[in-house]
Amino acid sequence: MTSRTGDIGDNISDGAYGDRISKVALSMAGKSLSHNLKPRGIAVAILHPGLVSTGMTNFNPHGISAEPSVKGLLERIDALSLATSSHFGIISSG
């Protein structure tokens, strides 16, 4: 489980360097695992639950509730295959 701060291609927000570094490292580990595990038929999911309106996000009014986030995560996991292994999947309200 990661967040958008771990997506190097979407590096637009300021600060939080420790958080960014740890999320990028997690994404790198997932990508490496996907290459190593592919010959064994094992896919790796790198997922972002979306902007979920919780205490951690100060109940951001633009966020989604936990239920659609979990539903979206489960759909991504169900659709996971070797072809989609290690692709960064973001859950959104749309």
Secondary structure, 3 states (H helix, E strand, C coil): CCCHHHCHHHCCCCCCHHHHHHHHHHHHHHHHHHHHHHHHCCCCCEEECCCECCHHHCCCCCCECHHHHHHHHHHHHHHCCCCCCCCEEECCCC
